Amino acid sequence: MYVKIALIFFSAIISYMLPNGWDKFTALVDTREQTPLNLYPLKFKRAGLKTGDYSIEGYENQIVVERKSLNDFVACITRERARFERELERMAEIEHRCVAIEADPSHVICEKYISKVKWNSVLHSTYSWMIKYKVPFVYCYDHDHTADFVTYYLSKFYYEKNGPSVGRLKKNHNREKEKVTVS
C-alpha cells in the first residue's frame, strides 16, 4: 500500500513539474500502438516509427520508448522473444532508449499475468536483456504512471538537448478531463 501511495505522489509531481520546453516539440506515437498513452500536456501525433512506440519528431534516431503491458512483456519472454530481441537490437543503436513496463515488479513476483512462465524467468530475462542490449527496463506500476514517465522522459530529453537550465514549469492538468482521442 505504501508503494502505491508513493507512486501516486510521484506521478503527481512528474505531472506538474515538467522541464521547460515541453511545449516546443511534438511527441510521436507509433501507428501500431493500440492503447496510446495520454501524454497530456504534450502535443503529439501518430507516425510510423521504425523502432519503439514513442519518440520526438526530428529526434527519432536519438530517443525512443517501447511500452509494454505486463501480459505483452511476458509474451516477449516466450512466444514473441525473437521478434522482441530484434527490437532490442535496433533500440541498442539509439542513445536514449528504454522499455517502459506497465507493472510493478511485485506484479511479476506475484505472477499477475496470463502465462505459465515463472516470475523468476521474467525477471532473469529482463536482467539479461539489460546487460546484453544496454537497454534499461523501467517498471511504471500502471498505464497512467507509464504515461507520466514517458511524458517526463521525452520532455527532459528535449530540455537537455535544447536549452540551458532555466528552472521548472508548473502545469495544472487533470488526466480524467483530457481523454486521448486519436484518429
N, C-alpha and C positions, 0 to 999 in steps of 0.2 A: 504494500500500500504506500509506503514512504517513497518508493521508487517512482510510482505513478504520480504522486503529488509533485515530486521533484521534476519529473519530466513535463508535467503540465506547466509548472512555474517557468522552467527553462524555455518551453515553447512560447510562452507569453513574452519573455524577454527578447527572444530572437525576433518575434513578430513586430515588436515595437522599436527595435534598435538596429535597423539595417544601416550598413555603411552608406555614406553619401555617394551619390552617383547611381543609385538603384533605379532611378527614373530615366537614365540616359541610354539604356540598352534594351534590346529585345531578347527575351529568353526564347529558345526554340524547344518545342515539344515534338518528339518523333510522331509521325503519322500513324505508326503501328501501335502507339500507346493506347490501350483500351480504356483505362480509367485514369485519365490525366490528373496530375496533382493540381491543386488550386495554388498557383504561385502569386496570388494577390499580395502585395500591390504591384508586382512586376507586370510589364507589358509582355505578352508572349504571342507566338503564332506557331501554327503547325508547319512542320517541314520534314522531309525525308532525311533523317540522319544516317550516315554510314555506320556509326558506332554510338551506342548508348541511347538513352531516352530523352535526355535534357542537355542543353548546351546554351551558348550565347551566339547570336548572329554575328558572323565575322570572326569568331573565335572557335569554330567547330573543331579545329585541329589542335587546340590548346587546352580545352576544358570539356569534360563530359561526365555525366552521371548516369549510371544504369540503375533503374529502380526495379526491385523485386518484391512481390508479396512473399510471405513465408512459404506458401504452397508452391509458388513458381520457383523459389530459390531451392527448395528441396528437390523439385523436379530437375533442376540444373545439376544436382549431385548424382542423379540416377539416369533416367532415360534421355535427358537433354544435355548430358555432360559434354559430349564432343562439340556440339554447337556453342555452348556457353564458353568452353575453353578457347574456341576460335574468337569469340567476342572479347575475352580477356586478353588474348594476344594482340588484337587491334587496339584495345584500351591501353596496353602497356607502352605503346608508342606515343601516347598523349601525355603531356607533362602533368596536368591536373586532372585526375580521374578518381572515381570511387564507385563502389556499388552500395546503394542505399537499400537496406532491407527493412520492410515494414513489419518489424517484430522486435521484441526484446530477447536477449539471449535466454532468459528464463522460459520463453515460449518454446525455444528449441529444446532446452533441457527437459521440459515437461511434455515434449512431443505433441504440441498443439498444432499439428499439421496432418494432412491427409496423405499418409505414406507409411510403409512398414519400416522404412530406414531408421536406424537408431540415431539418437541425438548426438552421440559421440562421433559418428560418421559425418554428420552435418558440420559440426564444429571443426573436426580434423581436416575435412576438405577445404573449409574456409581458410584455416591457418596455412595449409599447403599452398593454396592459390595466392594468398598474400605474399608468401615468400617467392614462389615461382614467377609470378607476373608483376610483383611490386604494386599491386592494386589494393588500396585499403577497402575494407568492408565496414560499413557503419550501420549499426543496429539502431533504428529510429522509433521503436515501440509501435507505432500505428501510422495510418495514412496521413493524418493531419501533422504529426510530428515529422514525418518524411517530407511533407510539403514545406514545413518551416526550415528544415535542414537544407533542402535543395535551394529554396529562396535565398537563404543566407549565404550558402556556399557560392552560388553564382554571383550574388551581389558583392561579396568580399573579393572574389577573383577580379571582377571588373574594377572595383575600387583600387585594389593593389596595382593593377596594370595601368590605370589611367589618371591617378591623381595623388597629390601629397596628402598627408594626414590633416584633415580639417574637422575632425570630430564626428559625431554621430547625428543621425537624423531620426527624429521620432515620427512614427506614422501610426495613427489610430485606425484600426480596422477591425472588422468582425467577419470571420470566415463564413459564418452561417448566412449572413446577408449577401455575401459576394460569392454566389454559386458559380461554378465554372460552366460555361456553355461553349462548346466547340462545334464548329460547323465542318 
